[in-house]
């Protein structure tokens, strides 16, 4: 069972304008902005504007318009920051085992350098 949405999480505060962000792209249902602690030369977060904890919550409860808007916003944000030409990685941590730090669905867009393997494995 997914955690309940916390309306005081940092992304909810950004959406309400209580905390500023360096905006990349905004639509009716989504917001993309630069991460304040980037892990690569390009590190953008894309969040839906609705109160969704993770991808499971979003895919179960969001409207078709919200889902389409969010997917398009991720691609639009990647193009706006210029990582579409050389490649980029999308990452969304959902839940405790994935180490989700903010209980609001978000996709990280990483780019601007070679990112290496997706995950280190025991085989390496």
C-alpha positions in Angstrom: 0.0 0.0 0.0 1.4 3.4 -1.0 2.0 6.1 1.5 -0.5 8.9 1.9 0.4 12.1 0.1 2.1 14.7 2.3 1.0 18.2 1.2 3.9 19.7 3.0 6.6 18.0 0.9 9.1 20.3 -0.8 7.6 19.8 -4.3 4.1 20.7 -3.0 5.7 23.8 -1.5 7.3 24.6 -4.9 4.0 24.1 -6.7 2.3 26.6 -4.2 5.1 29.1 -4.8 6.3 28.9 -1.2 9.8 27.8 -2.4 11.4 29.2 -5.6 12.7 27.0 -8.4 14.7 27.6 -11.6 11.9 26.6 -14.0 12.7 24.8 -17.3 9.2 24.1 -18.5 5.6 24.4 -17.3 2.3 23.1 -18.6 -1.2 22.8 -17.2 -0.4 19.6 -15.3 3.4 19.5 -15.0 6.4 21.5 -13.9 10.1 20.9 -14.8 12.9 22.7 -12.9 16.6 22.4 -12.2 17.6 20.2 -9.2 19.3 22.3 -6.5 21.9 19.6 -5.9 22.7 18.4 -9.4 24.3 14.9 -9.8 25.3 15.6 -13.5 25.9 18.7 -15.6 22.2 18.6 -16.5 19.8 17.5 -13.7 16.2 18.5 -14.1 13.2 17.3 -12.1 9.8 16.9 -13.7 6.8 16.7 -11.4 3.0 16.4 -12.0 1.0 19.3 -10.4 -1.4 16.8 -8.8 -0.9 15.1 -5.4 0.7 11.9 -6.5 3.2 10.0 -4.3 4.7 7.8 -6.9 4.2 6.3 -10.4 1.8 3.6 -9.1 -0.4 6.3 -7.5 -0.2 8.5 -10.6 -1.0 5.7 -13.1 -4.0 4.6 -11.0 -5.5 8.0 -10.2 -4.4 10.6 -12.8 -6.6 11.6 -15.7 -5.6 10.7 -19.2 -4.9 14.4 -19.8 -2.6 14.5 -16.8 -0.7 11.4 -17.9 -0.3 12.6 -21.5 0.8 16.0 -20.4 3.4 14.6 -17.9 4.9 12.3 -20.5 5.1 15.1 -23.0 6.5 17.5 -20.4 9.4 15.1 -19.7 10.3 15.0 -23.4 9.8 18.8 -23.8 12.1 19.5 -20.8 14.8 17.2 -22.1 14.8 19.1 -25.4 14.7 22.5 -23.7 17.9 21.7 -21.8 19.6 20.2 -24.9 20.2 16.7 -23.8 18.2 15.1 -26.6 21.1 15.2 -29.0 23.7 13.3 -27.0 21.4 11.2 -24.7 20.1 11.4 -21.3 18.8 9.1 -18.5 15.3 9.2 -16.8 15.0 8.0 -13.3 12.1 7.8 -10.9 12.5 6.3 -7.5 9.2 5.1 -6.2 8.9 3.9 -2.6 11.2 3.0 0.3 13.1 0.2 -1.4 14.0 2.6 -4.3 15.1 5.3 -1.8 12.4 7.9 -2.8 13.4 11.0 -0.9 10.4 13.2 -1.6 6.9 11.7 -1.5 5.8 13.3 -4.7 6.2 11.6 -8.1 9.2 13.0 -9.9 11.3 12.0 -12.8 15.0 13.0 -12.9 16.5 13.9 -16.2 20.3 13.4 -16.1 22.6 14.4 -19.0 25.5 16.4 -20.2 28.1 13.7 -19.8 28.6 9.9 -20.2 26.5 8.4 -17.4 27.9 4.9 -17.3 25.9 1.8 -16.6 22.3 2.0 -15.3 23.1 0.0 -12.1 26.2 -1.7 -10.8 25.6 -5.4 -10.5 27.2 -8.2 -8.5 28.7 -9.4 -11.8 31.0 -6.4 -12.1 
